[in-house]
């Protein structure tokens, strides 16, 4: 499943969130599993995927707990920018009541209407139905970003934070680009799941994650095309752009090691939210 666990041991995946210090407060990229999910897992996440993925229900591994470990208050998070609204990316929204929520309009429309059995499993309105501070975006505007279409001028956010549409996993899926010093970080969400998929010479996944991506995709051709574009970006712009996905634990560990503020490491978990600051 994760390309590293051997034998019958549990594979370790993460929900990799990114915390950004902006001039008027904190920006959180994705939220992972929230406190409400831990209190009411069946209602908030649904029994099928929760059981399949063996979601770990520990308050210490929520994004809000990680934010507090870094010395901040939940009210300091003024913006949440979402790659998409799958339950393992949006479960912590209500833990940050002062935040505006930024997402592609096509994603919010799909999550609200839930017209297919898959959409009814992946999107859990109980996680976000009370939100009144949506900021939705119809599509790209302004100059491209390293050849990718980009949504610029996010409401209330500095120009160093961009939405990069990467549909395929969901209809409104996007990556989040954040300028970091002289270069950029690109949180690619679920555009891929395993670092081997970004290997330019021999892209490869794991049997378990390949099957899961196939199960969850809404547009296979577009998803694979975007993976190819991300591989080219990671190889050709390695000096300028650091690409990482939402669920690869090794990518998380390396990036956390390199950051000035490192969260207290939790025990090995499956789909447990973790944050780099």
N, C-alpha and C positions, 0 to 999 in steps of 0.2 A: 504493500500500500504506500509506504513512504520511501521506499528505496533503501532503507537502512536497517529496519528491524528484522531480525532473523528469527526463524522458528515460529512459535505460537505467541510470542509477545505482542502486546498491543502496539500498533503503529502510533507514532506521535505526529499529529498535525496541529497547527496553531491557527488562530484568527489574528493576523498581523495588522495591528492598527498603528497609525502614525500620528504623533502629537507635534504640532507646529506652534511655535511662539510667534504671533503676529502683533503688530503695533497696538491693536485694541483688544487683545485677549488671545485665548488659545483656539486653535483649529484642530479638530480631530478628524482624521481620515478613517472612515468606518468605525464601528463600535463593538463588533463582536457580540458575544452573548451578554445579556444584561441581568441586573438583579431580579427583575420581574420574571425572566425566563427561569431563573433558579428556583423562585418561589412557586411558579406555576408552569412547569415544563410542558405538560401535555396541552394546556390551553394555548400557551404562547408559541410553542415550537412544533406542536403536533407529535403524535406518537411514532409515526413511521420513520422519519428522518432522524429523530432524536435517538431512537433505538438502533437504527442502522449505523449511525456515526458514533454512538456511545458518548454523547456529549457529557463532559465533566461538569458537574453542578457545584461549583465552589465559588463563593463570593470573592475570595482572594484573587481569583484570576479574571475578574471582570475589568473592563476598561476603566470604570470609575475608581476602582480600588487602585489600579496602576497609576492613574492621574494623582490620586491622593498620596501615594508613596513617593511621587516626584515632588511633593510639597505644594500642590495646587488644590483648589477647591473645585467641585463640579461646576459651580457658577462661573468659574474662570473660563470655561469652554463656551465660547460665543458662537462658534460655527461648527457644524458637522458636515463634511463633504463625503458623499457615499459613492462607492464604486457601483453598487446596486442594492436592491432591497431584499435579497435573500435573508432568511431568518438568522443566519450566522454572521451577517454583516450589519444588521440593523437592530439587533435585539437590545442594545444599550441606549437607544435614542432617548427614552424617557428618563434615563439617569442624569441627563444634562438639560434641565428645564429652561435654561437661559439661552440655549443654542438655536440658531436658525439652521434649517436642514436643506442642504443643496443636493439636487439630484436631476438627472435628465428627465424631461417630461414623459418621454416614451416609457421609461422605467416605472414612474409613478402610475401612469395609466394602466400598465400591465398588472401592477401590484393591486390596484384598486378593483379592477374588473375580474381578474382570476377566472378566465374563461375555460381553462383546461384542467384536467386532473393534476398535471405537474405544477401548474401555477398555484393551485390550491394547497399543495404541499409546501412549496418553497416560500411563498409569501404569507406572512402571518399578521393580519391587520391589528391584532391585539397588541403588537409591539409598537405601533405608531399611529393608531387611529385617533388619539387625542392631540396629535401635533397640529398646531395652527400656524406655524412659522415656516412653511415650505417656501423655498426659492427654486423654481423649476426652469429648465433651460431647453429650448426647442432644438438647438443644433449649433454647429460651428459658427464662429464669427471671427473676424480679424485674420491675422497672418497665421499660416501653419506653424506647427511646432515640430522641428526636425522632420518635416515631411508629413506629419500627422495633422489631420484636422483637429482644431482645438476650440473649446468654448472659453473665451477670455472675458474679463470684466465680470467676474462673479460678484454678486451683490454683497457689499460690505467687506470683501476680501481684497488683499493686496494683489497686484498683477503677477506676483510670484507663485500664485496658486491657479492651476488650470485644470479643466475637465478635458480629457482626451477620449472621445467616443471609441469604444472597442466592443461593438455588439457581437453576438454569437452565443455566448453563455446565457445571456438574457438579451431581450430586445433593446434595452436602454443601458446596458453595461458600459462603464467607462473606466479608464485609468485616471489617476490623479497625479499630475506633475507638480512638484514643489521645488523651487530653486533653493539650493542649499550651498551657500558659499559661492564658489566659482562655477559649480555644476548644478545638476538637477537630480532629484530622486523621482522615479516613476513607480508609484504603487499601481501595479497592473491588475489588482483584484483577482478575479477568477479567469482572466484571459489565458492563464496556464496554471498548473498546480504543482509542478515538480521542476526543480532547477535544470534537470537534464533536458527538458523540452526547449531550453534556450541554448543548448550546445549547437553552435553553427555547423560543425563538421558532422555530428551524428546526433541529431535531436532524438530523444527517447524519453518515454514516460515509464510508469509502472503499471502492471496489469490492473491493479485495483483502481488507481486514479484515472487511467485511460477509460475504464468502464464507467466510472462515476461521471466523468466529463461527458461521455456519450449519453448517459442517462439524463443529464441536466441541461444539455444544450438545446437551444431553440433554432439555431441556424448553423449547421455543421460547416458548410462551405465558408461562411463569413468568419466563424470562429477560428478555423484553421488558417485562413488567409491572414487574420490579425496576428496569430501566433508567428507566422512566417515574418511579418513585418516587425514584430518585436524582436525576433532573433537577429534580424539585420540591424536594427537599432542598437541592440546590446553589443553587437560585434563591432559595428562601424563607429559608434559614438561612445566607446567604453571610457574614454577620458572625460566625457562631458555628462553622461547620463548613467545612473545606477538603476537598473530595472530589477524589481522584485515582485513576487506575487503574494497572495493573501495567506496561503496555507503551508508553505514549505518551511519546516522548522529549522533546517540548516541555514537558509537565507536569513531567517529572523535572528538566529544566534550570531551570525557573522556581523550583521548590521548593528545589533545591540552592542556587541563588543567594541565597535568603532565609534559609538556615540558618546558624547561627554557625559550624559546622564543615562545610566543603565537601570532599568527596573529590577526589583528584587526577583530573581529567577524562580518561577514556580516549578513544581515537580513535573515530570513528563506527562503530558495530557493529550487528549484528542479533542480538537476543535475548541481549545480553551483560549479566550482572548488574551493577547499580550500586546504591550505597547512599547515602542521605542520613543524616546524623547530627544 
